[in-house]
Amino acid sequence: EHDAAELYQQMHHYWIELNLGRLTEQEAIRLYENHLGISATKFAKLMDEFKKHQVPIPGSIELLQQLQAIGMNLYSITDNI
């Protein structure tokens, strides 16, 4: 229903704000609904699809648990933005 490049341009700012923790998921969904005309239900489904595809690298959870068990400080970085 939307041109992908145009939708990306319109979504990008909100997506960055969401990734930076400046918006909650519900706030972002409301903004997308109000500013882009995408229903909250449809956008919530899209968010669920994004989450389904963000899976940990095999073995990473176990490694983090082992590091935490020995008292290592753990930090996280992402390339989502």
All heavy atoms as an XYZ file, in Angstrom:
665
protein
N       0.806     -1.197      0.000
C       0.000      0.000      0.000
C       0.853      1.267      0.000
O       0.365      2.315     -0.328
C      -0.905      0.023      1.232
C      -1.909     -1.107      1.279
C      -2.711     -1.111      2.567
O      -2.773     -0.067      3.251
O      -3.265     -2.156      2.888
N       2.127      1.168      0.404
C       3.005      2.334      0.502
C       4.268      2.093     -0.313
O       4.745      0.978     -0.416
C       3.403      2.581      1.957
C       2.260      2.960      2.831
N       1.410      2.046      3.392
C       1.823      4.174      3.246
C       0.499      2.658      4.109
N       0.729      3.953      4.039
N       4.803      3.164     -0.879
C       6.091      3.088     -1.542
C       7.158      2.890     -0.476
O       7.237      3.665      0.486
C       6.338      4.388     -2.316
C       7.713      4.411     -2.935
O       7.889      3.776     -3.988
O       8.607      5.069     -2.345
N       7.989      1.861     -0.613
C       8.952      1.501      0.429
C       9.935      2.629      0.735
O      10.205      2.927      1.899
C       9.697      0.235      0.039
N      10.472      3.268     -0.285
C      11.448      4.344     -0.068
C      10.811      5.537      0.632
O      11.393      6.116      1.551
C      12.067      4.769     -1.397
N       9.610      5.878      0.212
C       8.904      7.007      0.824
C       8.549      6.686      2.284
O       8.723      7.509      3.170
C       7.635      7.318      0.038
C       6.871      8.507      0.580
C       5.621      8.783     -0.233
O       5.630      8.575     -1.458
O       4.626      9.214      0.381
N       8.074      5.471      2.518
C       7.723      5.058      3.870
C       8.949      5.086      4.771
O       8.892      5.562      5.901
C       7.096      3.664      3.853
C       6.522      3.160      5.156
C       5.431      4.081      5.672
C       5.987      1.744      4.973
N      10.078      4.617      4.238
C      11.320      4.637      5.026
C      11.669      6.069      5.430
O      12.009      6.327      6.581
C      12.465      4.011      4.231
C      13.793      4.168      4.922
C      14.146      3.323      5.970
C      14.683      5.170      4.554
C      15.355      3.466      6.628
C      15.893      5.326      5.209
C      16.225      4.468      6.243
O      17.421      4.617      6.894
N      11.590      6.992      4.486
C      11.915      8.387      4.786
C      11.000      8.942      5.872
O      11.444      9.685      6.747
C      11.820      9.244      3.519
C      12.928      8.994      2.532
C      14.304      9.256      3.120
O      14.513     10.238      3.828
N      15.251      8.389      2.830
N       9.737      8.578      5.827
C       8.788      9.079      6.809
C       8.965      8.401      8.164
O       8.729      9.021      9.195
C       7.356      8.864      6.308
C       7.035      9.697      5.089
C       5.669      9.362      4.522
O       5.097      8.321      4.792
N       5.147     10.261      3.710
N       9.370      7.150      8.167
C       9.496      6.376      9.400
C      10.826      6.582     10.103
O      10.919      6.412     11.309
C       9.371      4.870      9.096
C       8.013      4.425      8.684
S       7.991      2.667      8.226
C       8.539      1.871      9.714
N      11.834      6.915      9.349
C      13.208      6.894      9.856
C      13.386      7.666     11.156
O      13.980      7.148     12.104
C      14.166      7.396      8.775
C      15.600      7.234      9.132
N      16.206      6.007      9.224
C      16.547      8.141      9.441
C      17.463      6.169      9.576
N      17.702      7.442      9.707
N      12.914      8.883     11.238
C      13.100      9.699     12.438
C      12.489      9.021     13.667
O      13.119      8.924     14.717
C      12.502     11.092     12.247
C      12.519     11.906     13.495
N      13.676     12.458     14.018
C      11.527     12.237     14.351
C      13.385     13.092     15.138
N      12.087     12.986     15.366
N      11.252      8.562     13.522
C      10.586      7.908     14.649
C      11.308      6.616     15.036
O      11.425      6.277     16.201
C       9.131      7.581     14.326
C       8.285      8.800     14.013
C       7.404      8.784     12.952
C       8.363      9.949     14.796
C       6.614      9.889     12.665
C       7.579     11.057     14.510
C       6.713     11.019     13.449
O       5.939     12.108     13.162
N      11.781      5.898     14.021
C      12.477      4.632     14.284
C      13.744      4.871     15.100
O      14.032      4.152     16.047
C      12.805      3.938     12.959
C      13.222      2.534     13.150
C      14.483      2.026     13.101
C      12.367      1.424     13.447
N      14.466      0.686     13.349
C      13.179      0.289     13.564
C      10.991      1.302     13.633
C      12.651     -0.962     13.854
C      10.477      0.058     13.913
C      11.312     -1.052     14.017
N      14.493      5.900     14.753
C      15.702      6.236     15.508
C      15.339      6.616     16.937
O      15.973      6.151     17.894
C      16.492      7.367     14.816
C      17.130      6.824     13.533
C      17.549      7.949     15.747
C      17.819      7.867     12.699
N      14.320      7.432     17.103
C      13.890      7.824     18.443
C      13.471      6.603     19.266
O      13.775      6.516     20.459
C      12.749      8.841     18.367
C      13.147     10.179     17.772
C      14.193     10.901     18.614
O      13.941     11.138     19.804
O      15.266     11.223     18.068
N      12.808      5.657     18.634
C      12.410      4.417     19.307
C      13.646      3.624     19.710
O      13.771      3.174     20.854
C      11.510      3.587     18.380
C      11.057      2.229     18.893
C      10.217      2.364     20.153
C      10.270      1.503     17.801
N      14.597      3.461     18.804
C      15.818      2.717     19.103
C      16.650      3.367     20.196
O      17.326      2.683     20.957
C      16.673      2.538     17.845
C      16.229      1.367     17.023
O      15.720      0.390     17.543
N      16.413      1.453     15.722
N      16.618      4.683     20.271
C      17.380      5.390     21.290
C      16.668      5.408     22.641
O      17.198      5.926     23.623
C      17.669      6.830     20.834
C      18.642      6.952     19.665
C      18.728      8.404     19.193
C      20.025      6.426     20.031
N      15.456      4.872     22.682
C      14.710      4.824     23.933
C      13.992      6.122     24.266
O      13.513      6.292     25.379
N      13.931      7.025     23.314
C      13.236      8.298     23.548
C      11.733      8.177     23.340
O      10.984      9.072     23.723
C      13.810      9.371     22.632
C      15.261      9.681     22.947
C      15.805     10.740     22.032
N      17.224     10.919     22.261
C      18.081     11.286     21.329
N      17.662     11.549     20.102
N      19.354     11.423     21.613
N      11.316      7.105     22.679
C       9.903      6.798     22.483
C       9.657      5.373     22.940
O      10.493      4.504     22.720
C       9.517      6.861     20.995
C       9.492      8.190     20.283
C       9.204      7.978     18.804
C       8.450      9.104     20.886
N       8.512      5.142     23.550
C       8.124      3.761     23.816
C       7.549      3.187     22.526
O       7.219      3.930     21.581
C       7.046      3.677     24.913
O       5.836      4.275     24.414
C       7.493      4.354     26.202
N       7.411      1.882     22.498
C       6.825      1.251     21.324
C       5.401      1.771     21.088
O       5.027      2.069     19.953
C       6.812     -0.268     21.505
C       6.406     -1.014     20.266
C       6.571     -2.511     20.430
O       7.651     -2.963     20.833
O       5.585     -3.229     20.151
N       4.636      1.933     22.146
C       3.265      2.426     22.003
C       3.245      3.870     21.497
O       2.397      4.236     20.680
C       2.511      2.306     23.337
C       2.190      0.877     23.708
C       1.413      0.158     22.617
O       0.445      0.674     22.076
N       1.856     -1.038     22.274
N       4.171      4.695     21.960
C       4.243      6.079     21.472
C       4.581      6.098     19.984
O       4.000      6.863     19.211
C       5.293      6.868     22.253
C       4.903      7.176     23.672
C       6.048      7.738     24.494
O       7.236      7.401     24.240
O       5.746      8.526     25.417
N       5.533      5.258     19.590
C       5.925      5.194     18.179
C       4.751      4.738     17.319
O       4.491      5.313     16.252
C       7.117      4.256     18.000
N       4.034      3.737     17.788
C       2.879      3.252     17.032
C       1.849      4.362     16.856
O       1.308      4.557     15.764
C       2.274      2.002     17.706
C       3.228      0.804     17.528
C       0.886      1.683     17.145
C       2.852     -0.422     18.326
N       1.585      5.125     17.916
C       0.638      6.246     17.818
C       1.120      7.294     16.817
O       0.329      7.829     16.029
C       0.426      6.886     19.187
C      -0.746      6.328     19.947
C      -1.177      7.212     21.116
N      -0.100      7.733     21.940
C       0.498      7.056     22.931
N       0.122      5.842     23.225
N       1.457      7.610     23.629
N       2.420      7.600     16.839
C       2.960      8.583     15.893
C       2.838      8.091     14.458
O       2.468      8.851     13.557
C       4.430      8.889     16.220
C       4.649      9.769     17.440
C       6.110      9.755     17.848
C       4.179     11.188     17.143
N       3.163      6.823     14.234
C       3.024      6.271     12.886
C       1.574      6.325     12.422
O       1.293      6.652     11.282
C       3.535      4.833     12.824
C       5.036      4.739     12.877
C       5.671      3.999     13.857
C       5.832      5.383     11.941
C       7.050      3.902     13.912
C       7.206      5.302     11.975
C       7.814      4.550     12.965
O       9.169      4.466     13.009
N       0.676      6.017     13.339
C      -0.740      6.051     12.987
C      -1.173      7.482     12.647
O      -1.806      7.715     11.613
C      -1.574      5.496     14.136
C      -3.061      5.473     13.843
C      -3.863      4.865     14.978
O      -3.520      5.083     16.153
O      -4.845      4.184     14.664
N      -0.821      8.429     13.498
C      -1.246      9.815     13.303
C      -0.577     10.498     12.118
O      -1.214     11.258     11.398
C      -0.989     10.634     14.567
C      -1.856     10.188     15.729
O      -2.918      9.631     15.537
N      -1.381     10.427     16.933
N       0.693     10.265     11.915
C       1.439     11.007     10.899
C       1.512     10.307      9.551
O       1.702     10.967      8.529
C       2.850     11.304     11.397
C       2.862     12.238     12.561
N       3.754     13.265     12.677
C       2.089     12.317     13.666
C       3.528     13.927     13.800
N       2.521     13.358     14.414
N       1.391      8.977      9.558
C       1.524      8.251      8.300
C       0.232      7.597      7.843
O       0.167      7.049      6.761
C       2.618      7.176      8.427
C       3.996      7.665      8.843
C       4.958      6.501      8.982
C       4.527      8.675      7.840
N      -0.768      7.622      8.705
C      -2.033      7.015      8.328
C      -2.012      5.496      8.343
O      -2.853      4.862      7.718
N      -1.055      4.915      9.048
C      -0.985      3.458      9.181
C      -1.717      3.096     10.468
O      -1.411      3.638     11.526
C       0.473      2.972      9.254
C       1.229      3.376      7.984
C       0.541      1.473      9.483
C       2.721      3.122      8.055
N      -2.681      2.199     10.381
C      -3.453      1.871     11.575
C      -2.548      1.298     12.660
O      -1.550      0.620     12.372
C      -4.558      0.875     11.249
O      -4.029     -0.420     11.080
N      -2.899      1.581     13.904
C      -2.113      1.078     15.036
C      -2.050     -0.436     15.005
O      -0.998     -1.031     15.277
C      -2.716      1.568     16.352
N      -3.132     -1.081     14.645
C      -3.162     -2.544     14.578
C      -2.183     -3.056     13.537
O      -1.412     -3.985     13.792
C      -4.592     -3.031     14.244
O      -5.485     -2.535     15.233
C      -4.650     -4.540     14.172
N      -2.189     -2.443     12.375
C      -1.295     -2.864     11.291
C       0.168     -2.616     11.676
O       1.031     -3.457     11.445
C      -1.638     -2.126     10.001
C      -0.884     -2.646      8.792
C      -1.297     -1.915      7.530
C      -2.578     -2.512      7.009
N      -2.928     -2.011      5.664
N       0.424     -1.470     12.280
C       1.809     -1.184     12.635
C       2.279     -2.080     13.780
O       3.436     -2.491     13.807
C       2.027      0.295     12.975
C       3.472      0.643     12.896
C       4.069      0.872     11.672
C       4.254      0.668     14.028
C       5.421      1.143     11.581
C       5.607      0.948     13.948
C       6.186      1.181     12.715
N       1.403     -2.395     14.717
C       1.771     -3.319     15.801
C       2.140     -4.682     15.224
O       3.092     -5.324     15.690
C       0.637     -3.441     16.806
N       1.416     -5.121     14.195
C       1.752     -6.386     13.532
C       3.126     -6.296     12.878
O       3.914     -7.242     12.925
C       0.694     -6.750     12.497
C      -0.605     -7.218     13.101
C      -1.615     -7.557     12.022
C      -2.950     -7.932     12.633
N      -3.960     -8.229     11.611
N       3.419     -5.155     12.261
C       4.721     -4.945     11.641
C       5.831     -4.998     12.700
O       6.866     -5.637     12.495
C       4.755     -3.614     10.900
C       6.041     -3.231     10.199
C       6.414     -4.255      9.135
C       5.922     -1.843      9.587
N       5.599     -4.369     13.842
C       6.585     -4.406     14.935
C       6.810     -5.836     15.409
O       7.948     -6.242     15.676
C       6.116     -3.536     16.105
C       6.016     -2.065     15.799
S       7.597     -1.277     15.559
C       8.063     -1.004     17.237
N       5.739     -6.612     15.509
C       5.872     -8.018     15.907
C       6.723     -8.795     14.905
O       7.532     -9.637     15.286
C       4.500     -8.674     16.062
C       3.755     -8.197     17.288
O       4.401     -7.653     18.224
O       2.519     -8.370     17.334
N       6.544     -8.506     13.611
C       7.356     -9.176     12.587
C       8.831     -8.810     12.736
O       9.702     -9.663     12.613
C       6.864     -8.820     11.182
C       5.635     -9.568     10.769
C       5.832    -11.082     10.775
O       6.834    -11.582     10.229
O       4.962    -11.763     11.341
N       9.117     -7.538     13.002
C      10.505     -7.130     13.221
C      11.106     -7.933     14.364
O      12.226     -8.428     14.280
C      10.607     -5.643     13.556
C      10.402     -4.714     12.395
C       9.718     -3.524     12.581
C      10.898     -4.989     11.137
C       9.531     -2.644     11.531
C      10.722     -4.126     10.081
C      10.021     -2.947     10.275
N      10.373     -8.061     15.439
C      10.872     -8.762     16.629
C      11.132    -10.237     16.352
O      12.090    -10.804     16.872
C       9.892     -8.612     17.784
C       9.807     -7.210     18.335
C       8.735     -7.153     19.401
C       8.358     -5.744     19.730
N       7.229     -5.696     20.662
N      10.298    -10.839     15.531
C      10.474    -12.265     15.201
C      11.808    -12.516     14.508
O      12.374    -13.592     14.613
C       9.344    -12.754     14.300
C       8.030    -12.939     14.993
C       6.992    -13.418     13.989
C       5.607    -13.379     14.568
N       4.583    -13.736     13.568
N      12.274    -11.524     13.774
C      13.491    -11.697     12.989
C      14.750    -11.220     13.716
O      15.844    -11.332     13.186
C      13.340    -10.994     11.643
C      12.240    -11.581     10.818
N      12.357    -12.786     10.176
C      10.978    -11.150     10.580
C      11.236    -13.073      9.560
N      10.371    -12.087      9.793
N      14.588    -10.696     14.896
C      15.735    -10.281     15.697
C      16.026    -11.388     16.701
O      15.534    -11.382     17.823
C      15.453     -8.964     16.408
C      15.325     -7.811     15.465
C      15.066     -6.505     16.184
O      14.557     -6.473     17.297
N      15.430     -5.413     15.546
N      16.816    -12.335     16.263
C      17.122    -13.483     17.110
C      18.600    -13.457     17.481
O      19.441    -12.994     16.705
C      16.754    -14.811     16.414
C      15.256    -14.900     16.173
C      17.498    -14.960     15.098
N      18.928    -13.941     18.664
C      20.339    -13.942     19.079
C      21.179    -14.899     18.239
O      20.673    -15.904     17.729
C      20.289    -14.414     20.535
C      18.873    -14.661     20.880
C      18.037    -14.459     19.679
N      22.435    -14.579     18.134
C      23.386    -15.478     17.484
C      23.465    -16.744     18.329
O      23.562    -16.657     19.555
C      24.774    -14.803     17.376
C      24.675    -13.561     16.484
C      25.834    -15.777     16.869
C      25.905    -12.682     16.511
N      23.403    -17.916     17.693
C      23.459    -19.159     18.470
C      24.659    -19.185     19.425
O      25.782    -18.849     19.047
C      23.585    -20.250     17.396
C      22.930    -19.648     16.185
C      23.275    -18.175     16.256
N      24.379    -19.532     20.661
C      25.418    -19.620     21.686
C      25.664    -18.338     22.454
O      26.317    -18.341     23.491
N      25.124    -17.213     21.953
C      25.423    -15.927     22.597
C      24.778    -15.811     23.978
O      25.390    -15.256     24.893
C      25.013    -14.761     21.710
O      23.626    -14.774     21.457
N      23.570    -16.317     24.144
C      22.895    -16.235     25.446
C      23.683    -17.024     26.485
O      23.932    -16.544     27.600
C      21.435    -16.744     25.357
C      20.630    -15.926     24.354
C      20.788    -16.771     26.748
C      20.440    -14.475     24.721
N      24.089    -18.225     26.120
C      24.864    -19.059     27.040
C      26.184    -18.388     27.412
O      26.601    -18.409     28.570
C      25.124    -20.440     26.425
C      23.871    -21.267     26.231
C      23.084    -20.916     24.964
O      23.538    -20.078     24.152
O      21.975    -21.473     24.808
N      26.842    -17.778     26.429
C      28.101    -17.079     26.698
C      27.880    -15.927     27.672
O      28.644    -15.751     28.630
C      28.720    -16.563     25.396
C      29.983    -15.715     25.531
C      31.098    -16.504     26.207
C      30.418    -15.193     24.178
N      26.838    -15.147     27.449
C      26.539    -14.029     28.348
C      26.237    -14.523     29.764
O      26.668    -13.910     30.739
C      25.365    -13.210     27.814
C      25.657    -12.388     26.557
C      24.369    -11.825     25.982
C      26.658    -11.290     26.846
N      25.515    -15.618     29.867
C      25.214    -16.178     31.185
C      26.488    -16.629     31.895
O      26.651    -16.405     33.096
C      24.223    -17.341     31.057
C      22.847    -16.882     30.670
C      21.912    -18.020     30.293
O      22.330    -19.093     29.879
N      20.617    -17.765     30.424
N      27.419    -17.226     31.165
C      28.696    -17.656     31.754
C      29.517    -16.457     32.204
O      30.105    -16.466     33.291
C      29.489    -18.493     30.746
C      28.872    -19.840     30.447
C      29.532    -20.538     29.272
O      30.502    -20.052     28.699
N      28.995    -21.690     28.896
N      29.559    -15.430     31.389
C      30.315    -14.224     31.747
C      29.712    -13.537     32.964
O      30.436    -13.089     33.855
C      30.372    -13.261     30.564
C      31.170    -13.741     29.348
C      30.978    -12.791     28.180
C      32.642    -13.916     29.691
N      28.393    -13.478     33.011
C      27.726    -12.867     34.158
C      27.994    -13.678     35.424
O      28.225    -13.109     36.495
C      26.226    -12.763     33.908
C      25.487    -12.029     35.014
C      24.004    -11.914     34.728
O      23.404    -12.806     34.135
N      23.429    -10.800     35.132
N      27.999    -14.990     35.295
C      28.214    -15.871     36.451
C      29.595    -15.677     37.073
O      29.755    -15.861     38.284
C      28.023    -17.333     36.042
N      30.571    -15.269     36.263
C      31.911    -15.046     36.827
C      32.142    -13.582     37.198
O      33.259    -13.177     37.518
C      33.030    -15.562     35.890
C      33.031    -14.821     34.550
C      32.923    -17.064     35.710
C      34.225    -15.128     33.667
N      31.081    -12.791     37.134
C      31.161    -11.413     37.602
C      31.604    -10.385     36.587
O      31.938     -9.256     36.949
N      31.608    -10.733     35.317
C      31.994     -9.770     34.279
C      30.909     -8.710     34.129
O      29.725     -9.004     34.211
C      32.178    -10.475     32.925
C      33.306    -11.482     32.880
S      34.926    -10.729     32.744
C      34.863    -10.005     31.147
N      31.324     -7.463     33.907
C      30.382     -6.401     33.565
C      29.963     -6.601     32.112
O      30.811     -6.798     31.245
C      31.010     -5.025     33.734
C      31.276     -4.703     35.179
O      30.499     -5.064     36.053
N      32.372     -4.026     35.440
N      28.675     -6.553     31.850
C      28.165     -6.782     30.500
C      27.569     -5.494     29.947
O      26.887     -4.752     30.651
C      27.098     -7.881     30.511
C      27.545     -9.238     31.059
C      26.377    -10.212     31.089
C      28.698     -9.793     30.248
N      27.825     -5.240     28.680
C      27.319     -4.065     27.995
C      26.737     -4.499     26.663
O      27.046     -5.582     26.162
C      28.439     -3.040     27.741
C      29.110     -2.624     29.021
C      30.218     -3.306     29.518
C      28.612     -1.551     29.760
C      30.816     -2.941     30.712
C      29.216     -1.191     30.965
C      30.318     -1.882     31.421
O      30.907     -1.506     32.594
N      25.915     -3.683     26.079
C      25.287     -4.034     24.809
C      25.417     -2.870     23.834
O      25.287     -1.721     24.212
C      23.820     -4.346     25.052
O      23.173     -4.593     23.832
N      25.667     -3.214     22.574
C      25.645     -2.235     21.507
C      24.766     -2.795     20.392
O      24.531     -4.000     20.320
C      27.053     -1.903     20.966
C      27.746     -3.165     20.435
C      27.886     -1.229     22.026
C      29.052     -2.883     19.723
N      24.277     -1.924     19.541
C      23.420     -2.359     18.457
C      23.706     -1.521     17.222
O      24.187     -0.392     17.333
C      21.929     -2.263     18.836
O      21.156     -2.686     17.716
C      21.532     -0.868     19.241
N      23.389     -2.097     16.087
C      23.518     -1.340     14.841
C      22.135     -1.069     14.249
O      21.995     -0.815     13.066
C      24.379     -2.092     13.827
C      23.754     -3.394     13.368
O      22.762     -3.830     13.970
O      24.264     -3.972     12.401
N      21.114     -1.074     15.104
C      19.750     -0.903     14.618
C      19.475      0.473     14.026
O      18.535      0.639     13.297
C      18.729     -1.165     15.734
C      18.572     -2.633     15.982
O      18.958     -3.455     15.157
N      17.999     -2.985     17.113
N      20.228      1.486     14.397
C      19.933      2.798     13.833
C      20.879      3.026     12.701
O      20.783      3.586     11.777
C      20.014      3.934     14.851
C      21.393      4.043     15.451
C      18.977      3.752     15.928
C      21.619      5.320     16.233
